Amino acid sequence: ALAGISVALGEAAEPAEQGSYRPYGDGPLSAADFEAQADRSQAFSAWTELDFDYSYGYSLARRGEWIVTLNKIEIQARIRRDKSWNKRPENAALMDHEQGHFDLMQTFALRAQCELHSQLQTVDVLQGRNASKAAAIRALETQLQAAIQRWMDEAIIANKKYDQETANGANLAQQATARRAQKQQLEAALTQWLKLTEK
């Protein structure tokens, strides 16, 4: 096996953790993104730890109870650099395989963002309700995390399938096919997002 990946649902990093994370929007993976010491006991040549980072906004109303309504959502893939390592960062094929994982994560982040954004002006918009304002906000947060986790679960399945189909990047023909498909999927998700935000 050439590479491994770990994915998890993340929230905004604490200020002290900011140096450990790097968002997808900052550009392609590079050797600098793999800060952790390589685990020599592993057969993998690289380990990439990825998750979703998200931020959101909401409106407040009170009609007998507090109603907290989602009105803004941003979701992006990110790499946790202090948990990611690469024994051969100079290897272009290995780096491209890891970029495939990052691209997949961003595709699913965009799909989640599109789904939640498209619900903002509908009856399906996420809302938290409670007599307590704090409890209503927590109720919204719980719903939001569950909605994003659904997409994270799909991303995990897609990443595992990617490794299986490419033999963790060792099957170069399958790797090339997978990367072409990933780039098309990412472009389609980005196009969908741009169309939604043009309205």
KELO-488881 format. One record per atom (N, C-alpha, C): residue number from 1; residue in one letter; x, y, z. Coordinates in steps of 0.2 Angstrom, whole numbers, always signed. Each point is the difference from the previous one (the first is absolute). Layout:
N
[NUM,'A',[X,Y,Z]]
...
END
This chain:
199
[1,'A',[+4,-6,+0]]
[1,'A',[-4,+6,+0]]
[1,'A',[+4,+6,+0]]
[2,'L',[-2,+5,-4]]
[2,'L',[+4,+6,+0]]
[2,'L',[-2,+5,+5]]
[3,'A',[-6,+1,+1]]
[3,'A',[-3,+5,+4]]
[3,'A',[-5,-1,+4]]
[4,'G',[-1,+3,+6]]
[4,'G',[-6,+0,+4]]
[4,'G',[-3,+6,+1]]
[5,'I',[-7,+0,+2]]
[5,'I',[-3,+6,+1]]
[5,'I',[-5,-1,+6]]
[6,'S',[-1,+6,+4]]
[6,'S',[-4,+0,+6]]
[6,'S',[-5,+6,-1]]
[7,'V',[-6,-1,+0]]
[7,'V',[-5,+6,+0]]
[7,'V',[-4,+0,+6]]
[8,'A',[-2,+6,+1]]
[8,'A',[-5,+1,+6]]
[8,'A',[-3,+7,-1]]
[9,'L',[-6,+0,+4]]
[9,'L',[-4,+7,-1]]
[9,'L',[+3,+5,+5]]
[10,'G',[+2,+6,-3]]
[10,'G',[+3,+5,+4]]
[10,'G',[-4,+6,+1]]
[11,'E',[+2,+4,+5]]
[11,'E',[-3,+6,+1]]
[11,'E',[+5,+5,+0]]
[12,'A',[-1,+7,+0]]
[12,'A',[+5,+5,+0]]
[12,'A',[+5,-1,+5]]
[13,'A',[+6,+0,-2]]
[13,'A',[+6,-1,+4]]
[13,'A',[+1,+5,+6]]
[14,'E',[+2,-2,+5]]
[14,'E',[+1,+5,+6]]
[14,'E',[+6,+4,-3]]
[15,'P',[+1,+6,+2]]
[15,'P',[+6,+4,-2]]
[15,'P',[+6,-3,+1]]
[16,'A',[+2,-4,+5]]
[16,'A',[+6,-3,+1]]
[16,'A',[+1,-5,-5]]
[17,'E',[-5,-3,-3]]
[17,'E',[+1,-5,-4]]
[17,'E',[+1,+2,-8]]
[18,'Q',[-1,+6,-1]]
[18,'Q',[+0,+3,-7]]
[18,'Q',[+6,-3,-4]]
[19,'G',[+5,+0,+3]]
[19,'G',[+6,-2,-4]]
[19,'G',[+0,-7,-2]]
[20,'S',[-4,-4,+3]]
[20,'S',[+0,-7,-1]]
[20,'S',[-5,-2,-6]]
[21,'Y',[-4,+5,-2]]
[21,'Y',[-5,-1,-6]]
[21,'Y',[+2,+4,-6]]
[22,'R',[-2,-2,-5]]
[22,'R',[+1,+4,-6]]
[22,'R',[-6,-2,-5]]
[23,'P',[-4,+5,-2]]
[23,'P',[-6,-1,-4]]
[23,'P',[+1,-1,-7]]
[24,'Y',[-5,-4,-3]]
[24,'Y',[+1,-1,-7]]
[24,'Y',[+1,+6,-5]]
[25,'G',[-3,+5,+2]]
[25,'G',[+0,+6,-4]]
[25,'G',[+7,+3,+0]]
[26,'D',[+5,-2,+4]]
[26,'D',[+7,+3,+0]]
[26,'D',[+4,-3,-6]]
[27,'G',[-3,-5,-3]]
[27,'G',[+4,-3,-6]]
[27,'G',[+2,-7,+1]]
[28,'P',[+3,-3,-5]]
[28,'P',[+1,-7,+0]]
[28,'P',[+5,-2,+5]]
[29,'L',[+0,-7,+2]]
[29,'L',[+5,-2,+5]]
[29,'L',[+7,+0,-2]]
[30,'S',[+4,+1,+5]]
[30,'S',[+7,+1,-1]]
[30,'S',[+4,-4,+6]]
[31,'A',[+6,+0,-1]]
[31,'A',[+4,-4,+6]]
[31,'A',[-1,+4,+6]]
[32,'A',[-1,+6,+0]]
[32,'A',[-1,+4,+7]]
[32,'A',[-6,-2,+3]]
[33,'D',[-5,-3,-3]]
[33,'D',[-6,-2,+3]]
[33,'D',[+0,-7,+4]]
[34,'F',[+6,-3,+0]]
[34,'F',[+1,-6,+3]]
[34,'F',[+5,+1,+6]]
[35,'E',[-2,+2,+6]]
[35,'E',[+4,+3,+5]]
[35,'E',[+2,-6,+5]]
[36,'A',[-4,-5,+0]]
[36,'A',[+1,-5,+5]]
[36,'A',[+6,-5,-1]]
[37,'Q',[+3,-3,+5]]
[37,'Q',[+5,-4,-1]]
[37,'Q',[-3,-7,-3]]
[38,'A',[+3,-2,-6]]
[38,'A',[-2,-6,-3]]
[38,'A',[+0,-6,+5]]
[39,'D',[-5,-4,-1]]
[39,'D',[-1,-6,+4]]
[39,'D',[+4,-6,-4]]
[40,'R',[+6,-2,+2]]
[40,'R',[+4,-4,-3]]
[40,'R',[-3,-8,+0]]
[41,'S',[-4,-1,+5]]
[41,'S',[-3,-6,+1]]
[41,'S',[-6,-2,-5]]
[42,'Q',[-2,+5,-3]]
[42,'Q',[-5,+0,-5]]
[42,'Q',[+3,-2,-7]]
[43,'A',[-4,-4,-4]]
[43,'A',[+2,-1,-7]]
[43,'A',[-2,+6,-4]]
[44,'F',[-4,+4,+2]]
[44,'F',[-2,+6,-4]]
[44,'F',[+6,+4,-1]]
[45,'S',[+0,+4,-6]]
[45,'S',[+5,+5,-1]]
[45,'S',[-2,+7,+2]]
[46,'A',[-7,+0,+1]]
[46,'A',[-3,+7,+3]]
[46,'A',[-6,-1,+3]]
[47,'W',[-1,+4,+5]]
[47,'W',[-7,+0,+4]]
[47,'W',[-2,+7,+0]]
[48,'T',[-7,+1,-3]]
[48,'T',[-3,+7,-1]]
[48,'T',[-6,+0,+5]]
[49,'E',[+0,+5,+4]]
[49,'E',[-6,+0,+5]]
[49,'E',[-4,+6,-2]]
[50,'L',[-6,-1,-2]]
[50,'L',[-4,+5,-3]]
[50,'L',[-7,+1,+4]]
[51,'D',[-3,+5,-1]]
[51,'D',[-7,+1,+3]]
[51,'D',[-3,+6,-3]]
[52,'F',[-6,+1,+2]]
[52,'F',[-4,+6,-2]]
[52,'F',[+0,+5,+5]]
[53,'D',[+1,+6,-2]]
[53,'D',[+0,+6,+4]]
[53,'D',[-7,+4,-2]]
[54,'Y',[-4,+3,+4]]
[54,'Y',[-6,+3,-2]]
[54,'Y',[-1,+6,+5]]
[55,'S',[-3,+5,-3]]
[55,'S',[-3,+6,+4]]
[55,'S',[-7,+1,-2]]
[56,'Y',[-4,+3,+4]]
[56,'Y',[-7,+2,-2]]
[56,'Y',[-2,+6,+4]]
[57,'G',[-6,+2,-3]]
[57,'G',[-3,+6,+3]]
[57,'G',[-7,-2,+1]]
[58,'Y',[-4,+4,+4]]
[58,'Y',[-7,-2,+2]]
[58,'Y',[-4,+7,+2]]
[59,'S',[-6,-1,-1]]
[59,'S',[-4,+6,+2]]
[59,'S',[-4,-2,+6]]
[60,'L',[-2,+5,+4]]
[60,'L',[-4,-2,+6]]
[60,'L',[-7,+3,+0]]
[61,'A',[-5,-3,+2]]
[61,'A',[-7,+2,+1]]
[61,'A',[-3,-3,+6]]
[62,'R',[-4,+4,+3]]
[62,'R',[-4,-2,+6]]
[62,'R',[-7,+0,-1]]
[63,'R',[-3,-6,+0]]
[63,'R',[-8,+0,-1]]
[63,'R',[-2,-5,+5]]
[64,'G',[+0,+2,+7]]
[64,'G',[-2,-5,+5]]
[64,'G',[+6,-4,+2]]
[65,'E',[+5,-2,-5]]
[65,'E',[+6,-3,+1]]
[65,'E',[+5,+3,-4]]
[66,'W',[+6,-2,+1]]
[66,'W',[+6,+3,-4]]
[66,'W',[+0,-5,-6]]
[67,'I',[+0,+3,-6]]
[67,'I',[+1,-3,-7]]
[67,'I',[+7,+2,-3]]
[68,'V',[+4,-4,+0]]
[68,'V',[+7,+1,-3]]
[68,'V',[+0,-3,-7]]
[69,'T',[+1,+4,-5]]
[69,'T',[+0,-2,-7]]
[69,'T',[+6,+0,-4]]
[70,'L',[+3,-5,-3]]
[70,'L',[+6,+1,-4]]
[70,'L',[-1,+4,-5]]
[71,'N',[+5,+5,-1]]
[71,'N',[-1,+5,-6]]
[71,'N',[+7,+0,-4]]
[72,'K',[+5,-3,+2]]
[72,'K',[+6,+0,-4]]
[72,'K',[+4,-6,+2]]
[73,'I',[+3,-3,-5]]
[73,'I',[+5,-6,+1]]
[73,'I',[+6,+0,-4]]
[74,'E',[+5,-2,+2]]
[74,'E',[+7,-1,-3]]
[74,'E',[+3,-6,+2]]
[75,'I',[+2,-4,-5]]
[75,'I',[+3,-7,+2]]
[75,'I',[+6,-1,-4]]
[76,'Q',[+6,-2,+2]]
[76,'Q',[+6,-1,-4]]
[76,'Q',[+4,-5,+3]]
[77,'A',[+3,-4,-4]]
[77,'A',[+5,-5,+2]]
[77,'A',[+6,+3,+3]]
[78,'R',[+3,-3,+4]]
[78,'R',[+7,+2,+3]]
[78,'R',[+4,-6,+2]]
[79,'I',[+6,+1,+0]]
[79,'I',[+5,-5,+2]]
[79,'I',[+3,+2,+7]]
[80,'R',[+0,-5,+4]]
[80,'R',[+3,+1,+7]]
[80,'R',[+8,-2,-1]]
[81,'R',[+4,+5,-1]]
[81,'R',[+7,+0,-2]]
[81,'R',[+4,-4,+6]]
[82,'D',[-2,+1,+6]]
[82,'D',[+5,-3,+5]]
[82,'D',[-2,-7,+1]]
[83,'K',[-5,-3,-3]]
[83,'K',[-2,-7,+0]]
[83,'K',[+2,-3,-6]]
[84,'S',[+2,+3,-5]]
[84,'S',[+1,-2,-7]]
[84,'S',[+8,-1,-1]]
[85,'W',[+2,-6,-3]]
[85,'W',[+7,-1,-2]]
[85,'W',[+1,-3,-6]]
[86,'N',[+6,+1,-3]]
[86,'N',[+1,-3,-7]]
[86,'N',[+8,-2,+0]]
[87,'K',[+1,-6,-1]]
[87,'K',[+7,-2,+0]]
[87,'K',[+3,+2,-7]]
[88,'R',[-3,+1,-5]]
[88,'R',[+3,+2,-6]]
[88,'R',[-4,+6,-3]]
[89,'P',[+1,+6,+3]]
[89,'P',[-4,+6,-3]]
[89,'P',[+3,+2,-7]]
[90,'E',[+5,-2,-2]]
[90,'E',[+3,+2,-6]]
[90,'E',[-3,-5,-6]]
[91,'N',[-4,-5,+2]]
[91,'N',[-3,-5,-5]]
[91,'N',[-6,+3,-3]]
[92,'A',[+0,+2,-6]]
[92,'A',[-6,+4,-3]]
[92,'A',[-6,-5,+0]]
[93,'A',[+1,-6,-2]]
[93,'A',[-6,-5,+0]]
[93,'A',[-3,+0,+7]]
[94,'L',[+4,-1,+5]]
[94,'L',[-3,-1,+7]]
[94,'L',[-4,+7,+2]]
[95,'M',[+3,+5,-2]]
[95,'M',[-3,+7,+2]]
[95,'M',[-6,+1,-4]]
[96,'D',[-1,-3,-6]]
[96,'D',[-6,+1,-4]]
[96,'D',[-5,-5,+3]]
[97,'H',[+2,-5,+2]]
[97,'H',[-5,-5,+3]]
[97,'H',[-3,+3,+7]]
[98,'E',[+4,+4,+4]]
[98,'E',[-2,+3,+6]]
[98,'E',[-5,+6,-2]]
[99,'Q',[+2,+3,-6]]
[99,'Q',[-4,+6,-2]]
[99,'Q',[-7,-3,-2]]
[100,'G',[+0,-6,-3]]
[100,'G',[-7,-3,-1]]
[100,'G',[-4,+0,+6]]
[101,'H',[+3,-2,+5]]
[101,'H',[-4,+0,+6]]
[101,'H',[-3,+6,+2]]
[102,'F',[+5,+5,+0]]
[102,'F',[-2,+7,+2]]
[102,'F',[-6,+3,-5]]
[103,'D',[+1,-2,-7]]
[103,'D',[-5,+3,-5]]
[103,'D',[-7,-4,+2]]
[104,'L',[+0,-6,+2]]
[104,'L',[-6,-4,+1]]
[104,'L',[-3,+4,+6]]
[105,'M',[+4,+1,+5]]
[105,'M',[-3,+3,+6]]
[105,'M',[-4,+7,-1]]
[106,'Q',[+4,+4,-4]]
[106,'Q',[-3,+6,-2]]
[106,'Q',[-6,+0,-4]]
[107,'T',[-1,-5,-5]]
[107,'T',[-6,-2,-4]]
[107,'T',[-6,-1,+5]]
[108,'F',[+1,-4,+5]]
[108,'F',[-5,-2,+4]]
[108,'F',[-2,+6,+5]]
[109,'A',[+5,+4,+2]]
[109,'A',[-1,+6,+4]]
[109,'A',[-4,+5,-4]]
[110,'L',[+1,+1,-7]]
[110,'L',[-4,+4,-4]]
[110,'L',[-7,-3,-1]]
[111,'R',[-1,-6,-1]]
[111,'R',[-6,-3,-1]]
[111,'R',[-4,+1,+7]]
[112,'A',[+3,+0,+6]]
[112,'A',[-4,+1,+6]]
[112,'A',[-2,+7,+0]]
[113,'Q',[+5,+5,-2]]
[113,'Q',[-2,+7,+0]]
[113,'Q',[-5,+2,-4]]
[114,'C',[+0,-3,-6]]
[114,'C',[-6,+1,-5]]
[114,'C',[-6,-2,+3]]
[115,'E',[-1,-6,+2]]
[115,'E',[-6,-3,+3]]
[115,'E',[-3,+5,+5]]
[116,'L',[+4,+1,+5]]
[116,'L',[-2,+5,+6]]
[116,'L',[-2,+7,-2]]
[117,'H',[+4,+2,-5]]
[117,'H',[-1,+7,-3]]
[117,'H',[-7,+0,-3]]
[118,'S',[-1,-5,-4]]
[118,'S',[-6,+0,-4]]
[118,'S',[-6,-1,+4]]
[119,'Q',[+0,-2,+6]]
[119,'Q',[-5,+0,+5]]
[119,'Q',[-2,+6,+4]]
[120,'L',[+5,+5,-1]]
[120,'L',[-1,+6,+4]]
[120,'L',[-7,+4,+0]]
[121,'Q',[-2,+0,-7]]
[121,'Q',[-7,+4,-1]]
[121,'Q',[-6,-5,-1]]
[122,'T',[+1,-6,+3]]
[122,'T',[-5,-5,+0]]
[122,'T',[-3,-2,+7]]
[123,'V',[-5,-4,+0]]
[123,'V',[-2,-3,+6]]
[123,'V',[+4,-5,+3]]
[124,'D',[+5,-2,-4]]
[124,'D',[+5,-5,+2]]
[124,'D',[+6,+3,+4]]
[125,'V',[+0,+6,+1]]
[125,'V',[+6,+4,+3]]
[125,'V',[+0,-3,+7]]
[126,'L',[+7,+0,+2]]
[126,'L',[+1,-3,+7]]
[126,'L',[-2,+5,+5]]
[127,'Q',[-4,-2,+5]]
[127,'Q',[-2,+5,+6]]
[127,'Q',[+1,-4,+6]]
[128,'G',[+2,+4,+6]]
[128,'G',[+0,-2,+6]]
[128,'G',[-6,+4,+4]]
[129,'R',[-4,-4,+4]]
[129,'R',[-5,+3,+4]]
[129,'R',[+0,-2,+7]]
[130,'N',[-1,+5,+5]]
[130,'N',[+0,-1,+7]]
[130,'N',[-1,+6,+4]]
[131,'A',[-3,-1,+6]]
[131,'A',[-2,+6,+4]]
[131,'A',[+7,+3,+2]]
[132,'S',[+5,-3,+0]]
[132,'S',[+7,+3,+2]]
[132,'S',[+4,+1,-7]]
[133,'K',[+2,+6,-1]]
[133,'K',[+4,+2,-6]]
[133,'K',[+6,-4,+0]]
[134,'A',[+4,-1,+5]]
[134,'A',[+6,-4,-1]]
[134,'A',[-2,-8,-2]]
[135,'A',[-5,-2,+3]]
[135,'A',[-2,-7,-2]]
[135,'A',[-3,+0,-7]]
[136,'A',[-3,+5,-3]]
[136,'A',[-2,+0,-7]]
[136,'A',[+6,+0,-4]]
[137,'I',[+5,+4,+2]]
[137,'I',[+6,+1,-4]]
[137,'I',[+4,-7,-1]]
[138,'R',[+0,-4,+6]]
[138,'R',[+3,-6,+1]]
[138,'R',[-4,-5,-5]]
[139,'A',[-7,+1,+0]]
[139,'A',[-4,-5,-4]]
[139,'A',[+2,+1,-7]]
[140,'L',[+1,+6,-3]]
[140,'L',[+2,+1,-6]]
[140,'L',[+6,-3,-2]]
[141,'E',[+5,+1,+5]]
[141,'E',[+7,-2,-1]]
[141,'E',[+0,-8,-1]]
[142,'T',[-4,-3,+4]]
[142,'T',[-1,-8,+0]]
[142,'T',[-3,-2,-7]]
[143,'Q',[-5,+4,-3]]
[143,'Q',[-2,-2,-6]]
[143,'Q',[+5,+1,-6]]
[144,'L',[+3,+6,+1]]
[144,'L',[+5,+1,-5]]
[144,'L',[+6,-5,+0]]
[145,'Q',[+2,-2,+6]]
[145,'Q',[+6,-5,+0]]
[145,'Q',[-3,-6,-3]]
[146,'A',[-6,-2,+1]]
[146,'A',[-3,-6,-3]]
[146,'A',[+0,+0,-7]]
[147,'A',[-2,+6,-3]]
[147,'A',[-1,+0,-7]]
[147,'A',[+7,+0,-3]]
[148,'I',[+5,+3,+3]]
[148,'I',[+7,+0,-3]]
[148,'I',[+3,-7,+1]]
[149,'Q',[-1,-3,+5]]
[149,'Q',[+2,-7,+1]]
[149,'Q',[-2,-5,-5]]
[150,'R',[-6,+1,-3]]
[150,'R',[-2,-4,-5]]
[150,'R',[+4,+0,-6]]
[151,'W',[+2,+6,-2]]
[151,'W',[+5,+1,-5]]
[151,'W',[+7,-2,+1]]
[152,'M',[+2,+1,+6]]
[152,'M',[+6,-3,+2]]
[152,'M',[+1,-7,+0]]
[153,'D',[-6,-4,+2]]
[153,'D',[+0,-7,-1]]
[153,'D',[+1,-2,-7]]
[154,'E',[-4,+4,-5]]
[154,'E',[+1,-2,-7]]
[154,'E',[+7,+1,-2]]
[155,'A',[+3,+6,+2]]
[155,'A',[+7,+1,-2]]
[155,'A',[+5,-6,+3]]
[156,'I',[-1,-2,+6]]
[156,'I',[+4,-6,+2]]
[156,'I',[-1,-6,-4]]
[157,'I',[-6,-1,-3]]
[157,'I',[-1,-6,-4]]
[157,'I',[+4,+1,-7]]
[158,'A',[-1,+6,-2]]
[158,'A',[+3,+2,-7]]
[158,'A',[+8,-1,+1]]
[159,'N',[+3,+2,+5]]
[159,'N',[+7,+0,+1]]
[159,'N',[+2,-7,+1]]
[160,'K',[-3,-4,+3]]
[160,'K',[+1,-7,+1]]
[160,'K',[+0,-4,-7]]
[161,'K',[-5,+2,-4]]
[161,'K',[-1,-3,-7]]
[161,'K',[+6,+2,-4]]
[162,'Y',[+2,+7,+0]]
[162,'Y',[+6,+2,-3]]
[162,'Y',[+6,-4,+1]]
[163,'D',[+1,-1,+6]]
[163,'D',[+6,-4,+2]]
[163,'D',[+0,-7,-3]]
[164,'Q',[-6,-3,+1]]
[164,'Q',[-1,-7,-2]]
[164,'Q',[+1,+0,-8]]
[165,'E',[-3,+4,-4]]
[165,'E',[+0,+0,-7]]
[165,'E',[+7,+1,-3]]
[166,'T',[+4,+4,+4]]
[166,'T',[+6,+2,-3]]
[166,'T',[+6,-4,+4]]
[167,'A',[-2,-5,+4]]
[167,'A',[+5,-3,+4]]
[167,'A',[+4,+5,+4]]
[168,'N',[-3,+5,+3]]
[168,'N',[+3,+5,+4]]
[168,'N',[+5,+4,-5]]
[169,'G',[-1,+1,-6]]
[169,'G',[+4,+4,-5]]
[169,'G',[+5,-4,-4]]
[170,'A',[+0,-7,+2]]
[170,'A',[+5,-4,-3]]
[170,'A',[-2,-2,-7]]
[171,'N',[-6,+0,-1]]
[171,'N',[-3,-2,-7]]
[171,'N',[+0,+7,-4]]
[172,'L',[+5,+1,-4]]
[172,'L',[+1,+6,-3]]
[172,'L',[-6,+2,-5]]
[173,'A',[-2,-5,-4]]
[173,'A',[-6,+1,-5]]
[173,'A',[-6,+2,+4]]
[174,'Q',[-2,-4,+5]]
[174,'Q',[-6,+2,+4]]
[174,'Q',[+1,+6,+4]]
[175,'Q',[+6,+2,+2]]
[175,'Q',[+1,+6,+3]]
[175,'Q',[-1,+6,-5]]
[176,'A',[+2,-1,-6]]
[176,'A',[-1,+6,-5]]
[176,'A',[-8,+0,-1]]
[177,'T',[-3,-5,-1]]
[177,'T',[-7,+0,-1]]
[177,'T',[-4,+3,+6]]
[178,'A',[+2,-2,+6]]
[178,'A',[-3,+3,+6]]
[178,'A',[+1,+8,+0]]
[179,'R',[+6,+2,-1]]
[179,'R',[+1,+7,+0]]
[179,'R',[-3,+4,-5]]
[180,'R',[-1,-3,-6]]
[180,'R',[-4,+4,-5]]
[180,'R',[-8,+1,+3]]
[181,'A',[-2,-6,+3]]
[181,'A',[-7,+0,+2]]
[181,'A',[-1,+5,+6]]
[182,'Q',[+5,+0,+4]]
[182,'Q',[+0,+5,+6]]
[182,'Q',[+0,+7,-2]]
[183,'K',[+4,+2,-5]]
[183,'K',[+0,+7,-2]]
[183,'K',[-6,+2,-3]]
[184,'Q',[-4,-5,-4]]
[184,'Q',[-6,+2,-3]]
[184,'Q',[-5,+1,+6]]
[185,'Q',[+0,-5,+5]]
[185,'Q',[-5,+1,+5]]
[185,'Q',[+1,+6,+4]]
[186,'L',[+6,+2,+1]]
[186,'L',[+1,+6,+4]]
[186,'L',[-2,+6,-4]]
[187,'E',[+1,+0,-6]]
[187,'E',[-2,+6,-5]]
[187,'E',[-8,+0,+0]]
[188,'A',[-3,-6,+0]]
[188,'A',[-7,+0,+0]]
[188,'A',[-3,+3,+6]]
[189,'A',[+3,-2,+6]]
[189,'A',[-2,+3,+7]]
[189,'A',[+1,+7,+0]]
[190,'L',[+5,+3,-2]]
[190,'L',[+2,+7,+0]]
[190,'L',[-5,+4,-4]]
[191,'T',[-1,-3,-6]]
[191,'T',[-5,+3,-5]]
[191,'T',[-7,+1,+3]]
[192,'Q',[-2,-6,+3]]
[192,'Q',[-7,+0,+4]]
[192,'Q',[+0,+6,+5]]
[193,'W',[+6,+0,+4]]
[193,'W',[+0,+5,+5]]
[193,'W',[+0,+8,-3]]
[194,'L',[+3,+1,-5]]
[194,'L',[+0,+6,-3]]
[194,'L',[-7,+2,-3]]
[195,'K',[-3,-5,-3]]
[195,'K',[-7,+1,-2]]
[195,'K',[-5,+2,+5]]
[196,'L',[+1,-3,+6]]
[196,'L',[-4,+1,+6]]
[196,'L',[+1,+7,+2]]
[197,'T',[+6,+2,+1]]
[197,'T',[+2,+7,+3]]
[197,'T',[-1,+6,-5]]
[198,'E',[-1,-2,-7]]
[198,'E',[-2,+5,-4]]
[198,'E',[-7,+3,+0]]
[199,'K',[-4,-5,+3]]
[199,'K',[-8,+2,+0]]
[199,'K',[-1,+6,+5]]
END
